[in-house]
């Protein structure tokens, strides 16, 4: 099998990104940090699409920040063309091995940082209850330099996730991202010429594509 090098014009579907982490782990890859970051972004985008339906694509850039890029195509209202909306995503994990309050972990992540125009996504590994509305109000009062803040909390039962947007507004619901991946008809990848348009061809390949540069 031919392995294609990383290409800045290739964007991957969230279900593909989620599968890649499992594949890399099974291959014995010990350097999984950027695969995990892409996985967290992919799960967030899948859940977010319930609130704001769209077909999203993901890319891991050569250099960070940002950790991950997410992109969707927005057709013009007159049907004559389209724009690309790109979201820069910063990812962090809230450890299961300390007693720090959730809001304090988020505050520490935001301290002295300018995430203007970026989304910050926290993957909560701590298995204990917290008041998401209190956390949202606490963070809102900090007036953070960030476009949006999301938390993902893995629930009992496989691929169930609590999706929590805590900034700029408070939204919470549960989603089974694994079930959505199984039902998805989104193709594995798309090609985009940056600054121009998305390629509408239904690309397929037997080559192995490179997610992480």
JOVEN-V703811 format. One record per backbone hydrogen bond with DSSP energy under -1.0 kcal/mol. CO is the residue of the C=O (numbers start at 1). NH is the residue of the N-H. If there is no record, write none. Layout:
[[CO NH] [CO NH]]
This chain:
[[2 208] [7 10] [9 192] [11 190] [12 58] [13 17] [14 18] [15 19] [16 20] [17 21] [19 23] [20 24] [21 25] [22 26] [23 27] [24 29] [25 28] [30 32] [32 36] [33 37] [34 38] [35 39] [36 40] [37 41] [38 42] [39 43] [40 44] [41 45] [42 46] [43 47] [44 48] [45 49] [47 50] [48 52] [57 71] [58 12] [59 69] [68 89] [69 59] [70 87] [71 57] [72 85] [74 83] [76 79] [81 76] [83 74] [85 72] [87 70] [88 119] [89 67] [89 68] [90 121] [92 123] [94 125] [101 105] [102 106] [103 107] [104 108] [105 109] [106 110] [107 111] [110 113] [115 118] [118 147] [118 148] [119 90] [120 150] [121 92] [122 152] [123 94] [126 128] [131 135] [132 136] [133 137] [134 138] [135 139] [136 140] [137 141] [139 142] [140 143] [144 146] [145 115] [148 120] [149 166] [149 167] [150 122] [151 164] [152 124] [153 162] [159 177] [160 155] [161 175] [162 153] [163 173] [164 151] [165 171] [167 149] [171 165] [173 163] [175 161] [176 180] [177 181] [178 182] [179 183] [180 184] [188 13] [190 11] [191 199] [193 196] [197 193] [201 203] [208 4]]
